[in-house]
Amino acid sequence: MRLRFLPLALCLLCIFSVKSVMAFSENNTSLISLKSFDFKAVSLKVKDEKPIKDLSKIKQENTSYQSPKTSVAYHNVTSAQNPKISYYEEFSYKNDELISGGNTRISEKNEVIASSGTQNTAESFKNGMYYGFALMVILLNLVCYFLFDEKVFLRYSLALTGIIATFFLSDGLFTLIGLEALQSTEVVQAIFLLTTAALSAWFASKYLNLAEFYPKIRWVASPLLGTTIIIIALAWVTESHLLATLANTVSLGIIATYFMAGVFLFSKKNYAKFYVIATAIPVLFAIDFFVLKNFGFNFLATETAHLKAATLVEMLVLTYAIMYRMRAIKEESQLRQTELRIFLKRQEVMTRKNAAKLMEDVYLENLIMHYDLDGLEIKLLQYISEGKENSKIARKLKTTEAEIEHLTTELYHKLEISEHIQEDYLMVDNQPDYIYN
């Protein structure tokens, strides 16, 4: 199949080569024609050599004679009327100098154009590499969202989209895709920065579990968000540089609020450490680039390249941090389930003990009501049921051990303990397997 198109390709190649040769020949025609005219003039002079006549005789013989100055003036007039003829006739060393000077200037311009073209190519290559890598990270987070069903990946991919869109606007690349309306004006930049701040805050609240640790932080971020929207609307109407910069300040204030929440959680959660380390430098560079620079302060002299490099590191660190957080939260969930099982077992054991104690208390109350025991006998019965010794019972009741022994004997007979034991013995004798049943 490829050999069928070989003759056509050779024909096209021949056509292009012929055109290039013709163009080169047209460019050199003028110089060749000039040299041919000089050669013809010299040859005619050699053939038609005649004796030189006196100038006065020439003037008398030829009334139409013109002096050299008059001839030059005449030829200048005719050259002005016919520029093509003058180009061939007025060829001299001065014209050679002009041509060489023009060629030098043209070569310098070509060098400048070539260097600028090389710089543009290198810049385009760097932008392509950066935005291509960023797009790959966004797609990776989306794939992880569908694989692990973890919403943090989705939120971070949206936050990255906002960041990349802001850089895309700063580089003026929206015009390349046909969006000339999205030019890098201050108000449009403030809108993009507000969107990025909102998406970043949405991601940070989920990543840091702020609903569990700092649930009231939304009451701080929501007024800041509303204030930024109002300021941007006023800046859009008035086209004020100051209002646009103020909107950028409040937007970055939202990001700084969630960053400080991560700082407070730095010692509590390991995944919060990743967030603080990854976002510290990008937040600092963003404040310097979008706020301090617009107010005229040259703090760090931050450029777009610095922001891109810091954001590139943030992408890598936070993508790993999300994976680490997912594993840590899973381990925490398993630990909580284990602790919950232990708690339920302990509650079950305590419930059994409480039930036994409750039954014992009910039994004691029945004895008290049945045998009409007084207060001292009730306390003595409770202490005996708890298994306390006579010395402790005597100390509790503020009496002697002998008195306790005497009261115990009276209580024993009053409750008819011996009769109950005899009934149990008779039951055992009548039913030998009673104990095993």
TORKOL-4160 file (C-alpha; in steps of 0.2 Angstrom, whole numbers, padded with zeros to 4 digits, m for minus):
437
<pt num="1" X="0000" Y="0000" Z="0000"/>
<pt num="2" X="0014" Y="0012" Z="0004"/>
<pt num="3" X="0023" Y="0009" Z="m0013"/>
<pt num="4" X="0007" Y="0015" Z="m0022"/>
<pt num="5" X="0009" Y="0033" Z="m0015"/>
<pt num="6" X="0028" Y="0033" Z="m0018"/>
<pt num="7" X="0027" Y="0041" Z="m0036"/>
<pt num="8" X="0015" Y="0055" Z="m0030"/>
<pt num="9" X="0027" Y="0059" Z="m0015"/>
<pt num="10" X="0042" Y="0060" Z="m0028"/>
<pt num="11" X="0032" Y="0072" Z="m0039"/>
<pt num="12" X="0028" Y="0083" Z="m0024"/>
<pt num="13" X="0046" Y="0083" Z="m0019"/>
<pt num="14" X="0052" Y="0088" Z="m0036"/>
<pt num="15" X="0039" Y="0102" Z="m0037"/>
<pt num="16" X="0045" Y="0110" Z="m0020"/>
<pt num="17" X="0063" Y="0108" Z="m0025"/>
<pt num="18" X="0060" Y="0117" Z="m0042"/>
<pt num="19" X="0050" Y="0131" Z="m0033"/>
<pt num="20" X="0065" Y="0134" Z="m0021"/>
<pt num="21" X="0077" Y="0134" Z="m0035"/>
<pt num="22" X="0067" Y="0147" Z="m0045"/>
<pt num="23" X="0065" Y="0158" Z="m0029"/>
<pt num="24" X="0084" Y="0157" Z="m0026"/>
<pt num="25" X="0087" Y="0162" Z="m0045"/>
<pt num="26" X="0075" Y="0177" Z="m0044"/>
<pt num="27" X="0084" Y="0183" Z="m0029"/>
<pt num="28" X="0101" Y="0183" Z="m0037"/>
<pt num="29" X="0095" Y="0189" Z="m0055"/>
<pt num="30" X="0098" Y="0208" Z="m0050"/>
<pt num="31" X="0117" Y="0205" Z="m0046"/>
<pt num="32" X="0119" Y="0194" Z="m0061"/>
<pt num="33" X="0111" Y="0207" Z="m0073"/>
<pt num="34" X="0122" Y="0220" Z="m0066"/>
<pt num="35" X="0138" Y="0210" Z="m0069"/>
<pt num="36" X="0132" Y="0207" Z="m0087"/>
<pt num="37" X="0129" Y="0225" Z="m0090"/>
<pt num="38" X="0147" Y="0229" Z="m0084"/>
<pt num="39" X="0154" Y="0215" Z="m0095"/>
<pt num="40" X="0145" Y="0222" Z="m0111"/>
<pt num="41" X="0150" Y="0239" Z="m0108"/>
<pt num="42" X="0169" Y="0234" Z="m0107"/>
<pt num="43" X="0168" Y="0223" Z="m0122"/>
<pt num="44" X="0159" Y="0237" Z="m0133"/>
<pt num="45" X="0173" Y="0249" Z="m0127"/>
<pt num="46" X="0186" Y="0237" Z="m0133"/>
<pt num="47" X="0178" Y="0234" Z="m0150"/>
<pt num="48" X="0174" Y="0253" Z="m0154"/>
<pt num="49" X="0191" Y="0261" Z="m0148"/>
<pt num="50" X="0193" Y="0277" Z="m0157"/>
<pt num="51" X="0206" Y="0291" Z="m0154"/>
<pt num="52" X="0201" Y="0303" Z="m0140"/>
<pt num="53" X="0196" Y="0320" Z="m0147"/>
<pt num="54" X="0198" Y="0337" Z="m0139"/>
<pt num="55" X="0183" Y="0342" Z="m0128"/>
<pt num="56" X="0181" Y="0359" Z="m0137"/>
<pt num="57" X="0180" Y="0350" Z="m0154"/>
<pt num="58" X="0167" Y="0338" Z="m0147"/>
<pt num="59" X="0157" Y="0353" Z="m0141"/>
<pt num="60" X="0158" Y="0361" Z="m0158"/>
<pt num="61" X="0154" Y="0345" Z="m0168"/>
<pt num="62" X="0140" Y="0339" Z="m0157"/>
<pt num="63" X="0128" Y="0353" Z="m0152"/>
<pt num="64" X="0118" Y="0341" Z="m0141"/>
<pt num="65" X="0133" Y="0337" Z="m0130"/>
<pt num="66" X="0130" Y="0337" Z="m0111"/>
<pt num="67" X="0143" Y="0339" Z="m0097"/>
<pt num="68" X="0145" Y="0325" Z="m0084"/>
<pt num="69" X="0135" Y="0335" Z="m0071"/>
<pt num="70" X="0121" Y="0338" Z="m0083"/>
<pt num="71" X="0122" Y="0320" Z="m0088"/>
<pt num="72" X="0120" Y="0314" Z="m0070"/>
<pt num="73" X="0106" Y="0326" Z="m0067"/>
<pt num="74" X="0097" Y="0320" Z="m0083"/>
<pt num="75" X="0099" Y="0302" Z="m0078"/>
<pt num="76" X="0093" Y="0306" Z="m0060"/>
<pt num="77" X="0077" Y="0313" Z="m0068"/>
<pt num="78" X="0075" Y="0298" Z="m0079"/>
<pt num="79" X="0078" Y="0286" Z="m0065"/>
<pt num="80" X="0065" Y="0294" Z="m0055"/>
<pt num="81" X="0053" Y="0291" Z="m0070"/>
<pt num="82" X="0058" Y="0273" Z="m0073"/>
<pt num="83" X="0065" Y="0265" Z="m0057"/>
<pt num="84" X="0069" Y="0249" Z="m0065"/>
<pt num="85" X="0082" Y="0256" Z="m0077"/>
<pt num="86" X="0090" Y="0267" Z="m0063"/>
<pt num="87" X="0092" Y="0251" Z="m0053"/>
<pt num="88" X="0103" Y="0243" Z="m0066"/>
<pt num="89" X="0112" Y="0259" Z="m0072"/>
<pt num="90" X="0117" Y="0266" Z="m0055"/>
<pt num="91" X="0127" Y="0252" Z="m0049"/>
<pt num="92" X="0142" Y="0257" Z="m0040"/>
<pt num="93" X="0153" Y="0253" Z="m0025"/>
<pt num="94" X="0142" Y="0265" Z="m0014"/>
<pt num="95" X="0127" Y="0254" Z="m0019"/>
<pt num="96" X="0137" Y="0239" Z="m0013"/>
<pt num="97" X="0140" Y="0247" Z="0004"/>
<pt num="98" X="0121" Y="0250" Z="0005"/>
<pt num="99" X="0117" Y="0232" Z="0001"/>
<pt num="100" X="0130" Y="0225" Z="0013"/>
<pt num="101" X="0123" Y="0237" Z="0027"/>
<pt num="102" X="0105" Y="0232" Z="0023"/>
<pt num="103" X="0110" Y="0213" Z="0024"/>
<pt num="104" X="0119" Y="0216" Z="0041"/>
<pt num="105" X="0103" Y="0224" Z="0048"/>
<pt num="106" X="0092" Y="0210" Z="0041"/>
<pt num="107" X="0104" Y="0197" Z="0048"/>
<pt num="108" X="0103" Y="0206" Z="0065"/>
<pt num="109" X="0084" Y="0206" Z="0064"/>
<pt num="110" X="0084" Y="0188" Z="0059"/>
<pt num="111" X="0094" Y="0183" Z="0074"/>
<pt num="112" X="0083" Y="0193" Z="0086"/>
<pt num="113" X="0068" Y="0184" Z="0078"/>
<pt num="114" X="0076" Y="0167" Z="0079"/>
<pt num="115" X="0081" Y="0170" Z="0097"/>
<pt num="116" X="0063" Y="0176" Z="0102"/>
<pt num="117" X="0056" Y="0161" Z="0093"/>
<pt num="118" X="0068" Y="0149" Z="0103"/>
<pt num="119" X="0063" Y="0157" Z="0119"/>
<pt num="120" X="0044" Y="0156" Z="0115"/>
<pt num="121" X="0047" Y="0137" Z="0110"/>
<pt num="122" X="0056" Y="0134" Z="0126"/>
<pt num="123" X="0042" Y="0143" Z="0136"/>
<pt num="124" X="0028" Y="0133" Z="0127"/>
<pt num="125" X="0037" Y="0117" Z="0131"/>
<pt num="126" X="0039" Y="0121" Z="0149"/>
<pt num="127" X="0020" Y="0126" Z="0150"/>
<pt num="128" X="0015" Y="0110" Z="0141"/>
<pt num="129" X="0025" Y="0099" Z="0153"/>
<pt num="130" X="0018" Y="0108" Z="0168"/>
<pt num="131" X="0000" Y="0108" Z="0163"/>
<pt num="132" X="0001" Y="0090" Z="0156"/>
<pt num="133" X="0008" Y="0084" Z="0173"/>
<pt num="134" X="m0005" Y="0093" Z="0182"/>
<pt num="135" X="m0019" Y="0086" Z="0171"/>
<pt num="136" X="m0011" Y="0068" Z="0175"/>
<pt num="137" X="m0012" Y="0071" Z="0194"/>
<pt num="138" X="m0030" Y="0077" Z="0192"/>
<pt num="139" X="m0035" Y="0062" Z="0182"/>
<pt num="140" X="m0026" Y="0051" Z="0195"/>
<pt num="141" X="m0036" Y="0058" Z="0209"/>
<pt num="142" X="m0052" Y="0055" Z="0199"/>
<pt num="143" X="m0047" Y="0037" Z="0196"/>
<pt num="144" X="m0043" Y="0035" Z="0215"/>
<pt num="145" X="m0060" Y="0042" Z="0219"/>
<pt num="146" X="m0069" Y="0029" Z="0208"/>
<pt num="147" X="m0058" Y="0015" Z="0214"/>
<pt num="148" X="m0059" Y="0018" Z="0233"/>
<pt num="149" X="m0075" Y="0028" Z="0234"/>
<pt num="150" X="m0066" Y="0041" Z="0244"/>
<pt num="151" X="m0073" Y="0059" Z="0242"/>
<pt num="152" X="m0057" Y="0067" Z="0247"/>
<pt num="153" X="m0050" Y="0063" Z="0230"/>
<pt num="154" X="m0064" Y="0071" Z="0221"/>
<pt num="155" X="m0063" Y="0087" Z="0231"/>
<pt num="156" X="m0044" Y="0088" Z="0229"/>
<pt num="157" X="m0046" Y="0085" Z="0210"/>
<pt num="158" X="m0058" Y="0100" Z="0209"/>
<pt num="159" X="m0046" Y="0111" Z="0220"/>
<pt num="160" X="m0032" Y="0107" Z="0208"/>
<pt num="161" X="m0043" Y="0111" Z="0193"/>
<pt num="162" X="m0046" Y="0129" Z="0201"/>
<pt num="163" X="m0027" Y="0131" Z="0204"/>
<pt num="164" X="m0022" Y="0126" Z="0187"/>
<pt num="165" X="m0036" Y="0137" Z="0179"/>
<pt num="166" X="m0029" Y="0152" Z="0189"/>
<pt num="167" X="m0012" Y="0149" Z="0182"/>
<pt num="168" X="m0019" Y="0146" Z="0165"/>
<pt num="169" X="m0027" Y="0163" Z="0166"/>
<pt num="170" X="m0011" Y="0171" Z="0172"/>
<pt num="171" X="m0001" Y="0164" Z="0158"/>
<pt num="172" X="m0014" Y="0171" Z="0145"/>
<pt num="173" X="m0017" Y="0154" Z="0138"/>
<pt num="174" X="m0036" Y="0155" Z="0137"/>
<pt num="175" X="m0034" Y="0164" Z="0120"/>
<pt num="176" X="m0026" Y="0149" Z="0113"/>
<pt num="177" X="m0042" Y="0139" Z="0115"/>
<pt num="178" X="m0053" Y="0152" Z="0108"/>
<pt num="179" X="m0059" Y="0161" Z="0125"/>
<pt num="180" X="m0053" Y="0179" Z="0121"/>
<pt num="181" X="m0066" Y="0185" Z="0133"/>
<pt num="182" X="m0056" Y="0178" Z="0148"/>
<pt num="183" X="m0042" Y="0189" Z="0147"/>
<pt num="184" X="m0030" Y="0191" Z="0162"/>
<pt num="185" X="m0039" Y="0206" Z="0170"/>
<pt num="186" X="m0038" Y="0210" Z="0189"/>
<pt num="187" X="m0057" Y="0207" Z="0191"/>
<pt num="188" X="m0057" Y="0190" Z="0182"/>
<pt num="189" X="m0041" Y="0185" Z="0191"/>
<pt num="190" X="m0050" Y="0189" Z="0208"/>
<pt num="191" X="m0065" Y="0178" Z="0202"/>
<pt num="192" X="m0054" Y="0163" Z="0198"/>
<pt num="193" X="m0044" Y="0165" Z="0214"/>
<pt num="194" X="m0060" Y="0166" Z="0224"/>
<pt num="195" X="m0066" Y="0150" Z="0216"/>
<pt num="196" X="m0049" Y="0142" Z="0220"/>
<pt num="197" X="m0050" Y="0147" Z="0238"/>
<pt num="198" X="m0068" Y="0140" Z="0240"/>
<pt num="199" X="m0063" Y="0123" Z="0232"/>
<pt num="200" X="m0047" Y="0122" Z="0243"/>
<pt num="201" X="m0057" Y="0126" Z="0259"/>
<pt num="202" X="m0070" Y="0113" Z="0254"/>
<pt num="203" X="m0056" Y="0100" Z="0252"/>
<pt num="204" X="m0047" Y="0105" Z="0268"/>
<pt num="205" X="m0063" Y="0103" Z="0279"/>
<pt num="206" X="m0065" Y="0085" Z="0273"/>
<pt num="207" X="m0046" Y="0081" Z="0273"/>
<pt num="208" X="m0043" Y="0087" Z="0291"/>
<pt num="209" X="m0060" Y="0081" Z="0298"/>
<pt num="210" X="m0064" Y="0099" Z="0304"/>
<pt num="211" X="m0082" Y="0094" Z="0307"/>
<pt num="212" X="m0076" Y="0083" Z="0321"/>
<pt num="213" X="m0062" Y="0094" Z="0328"/>
<pt num="214" X="m0067" Y="0112" Z="0324"/>
<pt num="215" X="m0086" Y="0112" Z="0318"/>
<pt num="216" X="m0088" Y="0131" Z="0320"/>
<pt num="217" X="m0074" Y="0135" Z="0307"/>
<pt num="218" X="m0088" Y="0136" Z="0294"/>
<pt num="219" X="m0095" Y="0151" Z="0303"/>
<pt num="220" X="m0079" Y="0160" Z="0300"/>
<pt num="221" X="m0076" Y="0155" Z="0282"/>
<pt num="222" X="m0094" Y="0159" Z="0276"/>
<pt num="223" X="m0094" Y="0177" Z="0280"/>
<pt num="224" X="m0077" Y="0179" Z="0272"/>
<pt num="225" X="m0084" Y="0171" Z="0257"/>
<pt num="226" X="m0099" Y="0182" Z="0256"/>
<pt num="227" X="m0088" Y="0198" Z="0259"/>
<pt num="228" X="m0077" Y="0193" Z="0244"/>
<pt num="229" X="m0091" Y="0190" Z="0232"/>
<pt num="230" X="m0098" Y="0208" Z="0237"/>
<pt num="231" X="m0081" Y="0216" Z="0234"/>
<pt num="232" X="m0078" Y="0207" Z="0217"/>
<pt num="233" X="m0095" Y="0213" Z="0212"/>
<pt num="234" X="m0091" Y="0231" Z="0216"/>
<pt num="235" X="m0074" Y="0229" Z="0208"/>
<pt num="236" X="m0082" Y="0223" Z="0192"/>
<pt num="237" X="m0094" Y="0238" Z="0192"/>
<pt num="238" X="m0081" Y="0251" Z="0196"/>
<pt num="239" X="m0065" Y="0243" Z="0188"/>
<pt num="240" X="m0055" Y="0247" Z="0204"/>
<pt num="241" X="m0038" Y="0240" Z="0206"/>
<pt num="242" X="m0039" Y="0242" Z="0224"/>
<pt num="243" X="m0055" Y="0232" Z="0226"/>
<pt num="244" X="m0049" Y="0218" Z="0216"/>
<pt num="245" X="m0033" Y="0217" Z="0226"/>
<pt num="246" X="m0043" Y="0218" Z="0242"/>
<pt num="247" X="m0054" Y="0203" Z="0236"/>
<pt num="248" X="m0038" Y="0193" Z="0233"/>
<pt num="249" X="m0033" Y="0197" Z="0251"/>
<pt num="250" X="m0049" Y="0190" Z="0258"/>
<pt num="251" X="m0049" Y="0175" Z="0247"/>
<pt num="252" X="m0032" Y="0171" Z="0253"/>
<pt num="253" X="m0038" Y="0174" Z="0270"/>
<pt num="254" X="m0050" Y="0160" Z="0268"/>
<pt num="255" X="m0036" Y="0148" Z="0263"/>
<pt num="256" X="m0025" Y="0154" Z="0278"/>
<pt num="257" X="m0039" Y="0151" Z="0290"/>
<pt num="258" X="m0040" Y="0132" Z="0285"/>
<pt num="259" X="m0021" Y="0132" Z="0285"/>
<pt num="260" X="m0021" Y="0138" Z="0303"/>
<pt num="261" X="m0034" Y="0124" Z="0308"/>
<pt num="262" X="m0021" Y="0112" Z="0301"/>
<pt num="263" X="m0007" Y="0119" Z="0311"/>
<pt num="264" X="m0018" Y="0117" Z="0327"/>
<pt num="265" X="m0021" Y="0098" Z="0322"/>
<pt num="266" X="m0002" Y="0096" Z="0318"/>
<pt num="267" X="0002" Y="0087" Z="0335"/>
<pt num="268" X="m0014" Y="0077" Z="0335"/>
<pt num="269" X="m0015" Y="0069" Z="0318"/>
<pt num="270" X="m0001" Y="0063" Z="0306"/>
<pt num="271" X="m0010" Y="0067" Z="0290"/>
<pt num="272" X="m0013" Y="0085" Z="0296"/>
<pt num="273" X="0006" Y="0086" Z="0296"/>
<pt num="274" X="0007" Y="0082" Z="0278"/>
<pt num="275" X="m0006" Y="0096" Z="0274"/>
<pt num="276" X="0003" Y="0109" Z="0284"/>
<pt num="277" X="0020" Y="0105" Z="0276"/>
<pt num="278" X="0013" Y="0104" Z="0258"/>
<pt num="279" X="0003" Y="0120" Z="0258"/>
<pt num="280" X="0015" Y="0131" Z="0269"/>
<pt num="281" X="0026" Y="0137" Z="0254"/>
<pt num="282" X="0012" Y="0139" Z="0241"/>
<pt num="283" X="0001" Y="0149" Z="0253"/>
<pt num="284" X="0016" Y="0161" Z="0257"/>
<pt num="285" X="0020" Y="0163" Z="0238"/>
<pt num="286" X="0002" Y="0166" Z="0234"/>
<pt num="287" X="0001" Y="0180" Z="0247"/>
<pt num="288" X="0016" Y="0188" Z="0240"/>
<pt num="289" X="0011" Y="0186" Z="0222"/>
<pt num="290" X="m0007" Y="0191" Z="0222"/>
<pt num="291" X="m0008" Y="0203" Z="0237"/>
<pt num="292" X="0009" Y="0211" Z="0242"/>
<pt num="293" X="0015" Y="0213" Z="0224"/>
<pt num="294" X="m0001" Y="0222" Z="0219"/>
<pt num="295" X="0001" Y="0233" Z="0234"/>
<pt num="296" X="0018" Y="0238" Z="0229"/>
<pt num="297" X="0028" Y="0227" Z="0242"/>
<pt num="298" X="0042" Y="0217" Z="0234"/>
<pt num="299" X="0044" Y="0204" Z="0249"/>
<pt num="300" X="0049" Y="0188" Z="0240"/>
<pt num="301" X="0049" Y="0194" Z="0222"/>
<pt num="302" X="0038" Y="0179" Z="0218"/>
<pt num="303" X="0034" Y="0175" Z="0200"/>
<pt num="304" X="0022" Y="0162" Z="0191"/>
<pt num="305" X="0037" Y="0150" Z="0189"/>
<pt num="306" X="0039" Y="0149" Z="0208"/>
<pt num="307" X="0021" Y="0147" Z="0212"/>
<pt num="308" X="0020" Y="0133" Z="0199"/>
<pt num="309" X="0035" Y="0124" Z="0206"/>
<pt num="310" X="0028" Y="0125" Z="0224"/>
<pt num="311" X="0011" Y="0119" Z="0218"/>
<pt num="312" X="0020" Y="0104" Z="0209"/>
<pt num="313" X="0027" Y="0098" Z="0225"/>
<pt num="314" X="0010" Y="0101" Z="0234"/>
<pt num="315" X="0002" Y="0090" Z="0221"/>
<pt num="316" X="0014" Y="0075" Z="0224"/>
<pt num="317" X="0014" Y="0077" Z="0243"/>
<pt num="318" X="m0005" Y="0079" Z="0245"/>
<pt num="319" X="m0009" Y="0065" Z="0233"/>
<pt num="320" X="0002" Y="0053" Z="0244"/>
<pt num="321" X="m0006" Y="0061" Z="0260"/>
<pt num="322" X="m0023" Y="0057" Z="0255"/>
<pt num="323" X="m0018" Y="0039" Z="0253"/>
<pt num="324" X="m0010" Y="0039" Z="0270"/>
<pt num="325" X="m0025" Y="0047" Z="0278"/>
<pt num="326" X="m0037" Y="0034" Z="0270"/>
<pt num="327" X="m0026" Y="0020" Z="0278"/>
<pt num="328" X="m0025" Y="0029" Z="0295"/>
<pt num="329" X="m0044" Y="0032" Z="0296"/>
<pt num="330" X="m0047" Y="0014" Z="0292"/>
<pt num="331" X="m0035" Y="0009" Z="0306"/>
<pt num="332" X="m0044" Y="0021" Z="0318"/>
<pt num="333" X="m0061" Y="0014" Z="0313"/>
<pt num="334" X="m0055" Y="m0004" Z="0317"/>
<pt num="335" X="m0048" Y="0002" Z="0333"/>
<pt num="336" X="m0064" Y="0011" Z="0338"/>
<pt num="337" X="m0074" Y="m0005" Z="0334"/>
<pt num="338" X="m0062" Y="m0015" Z="0345"/>
<pt num="339" X="m0064" Y="m0003" Z="0359"/>
<pt num="340" X="m0083" Y="m0003" Z="0356"/>
<pt num="341" X="m0084" Y="m0022" Z="0358"/>
<pt num="342" X="m0073" Y="m0021" Z="0374"/>
<pt num="343" X="m0085" Y="m0008" Z="0381"/>
<pt num="344" X="m0100" Y="m0019" Z="0377"/>
<pt num="345" X="m0093" Y="m0034" Z="0385"/>
<pt num="346" X="m0089" Y="m0024" Z="0400"/>
<pt num="347" X="m0106" Y="m0017" Z="0401"/>
<pt num="348" X="m0113" Y="m0035" Z="0399"/>
<pt num="349" X="m0103" Y="m0041" Z="0414"/>
<pt num="350" X="m0107" Y="m0026" Z="0424"/>
<pt num="351" X="m0126" Y="m0029" Z="0420"/>
<pt num="352" X="m0124" Y="m0047" Z="0426"/>
<pt num="353" X="m0116" Y="m0041" Z="0442"/>
<pt num="354" X="m0129" Y="m0028" Z="0445"/>
<pt num="355" X="m0143" Y="m0041" Z="0441"/>
<pt num="356" X="m0136" Y="m0052" Z="0454"/>
<pt num="357" X="m0134" Y="m0038" Z="0467"/>
<pt num="358" X="m0151" Y="m0032" Z="0463"/>
<pt num="359" X="m0158" Y="m0050" Z="0466"/>
<pt num="360" X="m0148" Y="m0050" Z="0482"/>
<pt num="361" X="m0155" Y="m0034" Z="0488"/>
<pt num="362" X="m0173" Y="m0039" Z="0484"/>
<pt num="363" X="m0170" Y="m0055" Z="0494"/>
<pt num="364" X="m0164" Y="m0045" Z="0509"/>
<pt num="365" X="m0179" Y="m0033" Z="0508"/>
<pt num="366" X="m0190" Y="m0048" Z="0509"/>
<pt num="367" X="m0181" Y="m0055" Z="0524"/>
<pt num="368" X="m0182" Y="m0038" Z="0533"/>
<pt num="369" X="m0201" Y="m0037" Z="0529"/>
<pt num="370" X="m0205" Y="m0055" Z="0533"/>
<pt num="371" X="m0195" Y="m0056" Z="0550"/>
<pt num="372" X="m0198" Y="m0038" Z="0555"/>
<pt num="373" X="m0179" Y="m0033" Z="0558"/>
<pt num="374" X="m0174" Y="m0017" Z="0566"/>
<pt num="375" X="m0161" Y="m0005" Z="0560"/>
<pt num="376" X="m0146" Y="m0013" Z="0569"/>
<pt num="377" X="m0151" Y="m0030" Z="0563"/>
<pt num="378" X="m0153" Y="m0024" Z="0545"/>
<pt num="379" X="m0135" Y="m0016" Z="0545"/>
<pt num="380" X="m0128" Y="m0032" Z="0552"/>
<pt num="381" X="m0137" Y="m0043" Z="0539"/>
<pt num="382" X="m0130" Y="m0032" Z="0525"/>
<pt num="383" X="m0112" Y="m0032" Z="0531"/>
<pt num="384" X="m0113" Y="m0051" Z="0533"/>
<pt num="385" X="m0120" Y="m0053" Z="0515"/>
<pt num="386" X="m0105" Y="m0042" Z="0509"/>
<pt num="387" X="m0093" Y="m0054" Z="0518"/>
<pt num="388" X="m0085" Y="m0042" Z="0530"/>
<pt num="389" X="m0076" Y="m0048" Z="0545"/>
<pt num="390" X="m0082" Y="m0045" Z="0563"/>
<pt num="391" X="m0069" Y="m0032" Z="0567"/>
<pt num="392" X="m0074" Y="m0021" Z="0552"/>
<pt num="393" X="m0093" Y="m0024" Z="0557"/>
<pt num="394" X="m0089" Y="m0019" Z="0575"/>
<pt num="395" X="m0080" Y="m0003" Z="0569"/>
<pt num="396" X="m0094" Y="0001" Z="0557"/>
<pt num="397" X="m0107" Y="m0001" Z="0570"/>
<pt num="398" X="m0096" Y="0007" Z="0584"/>
<pt num="399" X="m0097" Y="m0009" Z="0596"/>
<pt num="400" X="m0086" Y="m0023" Z="0601"/>
<pt num="401" X="m0083" Y="m0040" Z="0592"/>
<pt num="402" X="m0091" Y="m0049" Z="0606"/>
<pt num="403" X="m0107" Y="m0039" Z="0604"/>
<pt num="404" X="m0107" Y="m0043" Z="0586"/>
<pt num="405" X="m0105" Y="m0061" Z="0589"/>
<pt num="406" X="m0120" Y="m0060" Z="0601"/>
<pt num="407" X="m0131" Y="m0050" Z="0589"/>
<pt num="408" X="m0126" Y="m0063" Z="0575"/>
<pt num="409" X="m0132" Y="m0077" Z="0585"/>
<pt num="410" X="m0148" Y="m0069" Z="0589"/>
<pt num="411" X="m0151" Y="m0065" Z="0571"/>
<pt num="412" X="m0147" Y="m0083" Z="0566"/>
<pt num="413" X="m0161" Y="m0089" Z="0577"/>
<pt num="414" X="m0173" Y="m0075" Z="0572"/>
<pt num="415" X="m0171" Y="m0079" Z="0554"/>
<pt num="416" X="m0173" Y="m0098" Z="0557"/>
<pt num="417" X="m0157" Y="m0102" Z="0547"/>
<pt num="418" X="m0155" Y="m0119" Z="0555"/>
<pt num="419" X="m0173" Y="m0125" Z="0550"/>
<pt num="420" X="m0170" Y="m0119" Z="0532"/>
<pt num="421" X="m0153" Y="m0129" Z="0531"/>
<pt num="422" X="m0162" Y="m0145" Z="0538"/>
<pt num="423" X="m0175" Y="m0143" Z="0524"/>
<pt num="424" X="m0161" Y="m0142" Z="0511"/>
<pt num="425" X="m0153" Y="m0158" Z="0519"/>
<pt num="426" X="m0170" Y="m0167" Z="0518"/>
<pt num="427" X="m0172" Y="m0162" Z="0500"/>
<pt num="428" X="m0154" Y="m0168" Z="0496"/>
<pt num="429" X="m0158" Y="m0185" Z="0504"/>
<pt num="430" X="m0175" Y="m0187" Z="0495"/>
<pt num="431" X="m0167" Y="m0182" Z="0478"/>
<pt num="432" X="m0149" Y="m0188" Z="0477"/>
<pt num="433" X="m0146" Y="m0180" Z="0460"/>
<pt num="434" X="m0153" Y="m0164" Z="0465"/>
<pt num="435" X="m0136" Y="m0156" Z="0465"/>
<pt num="436" X="m0132" Y="m0161" Z="0447"/>
<pt num="437" X="m0149" Y="m0156" Z="0440"/>
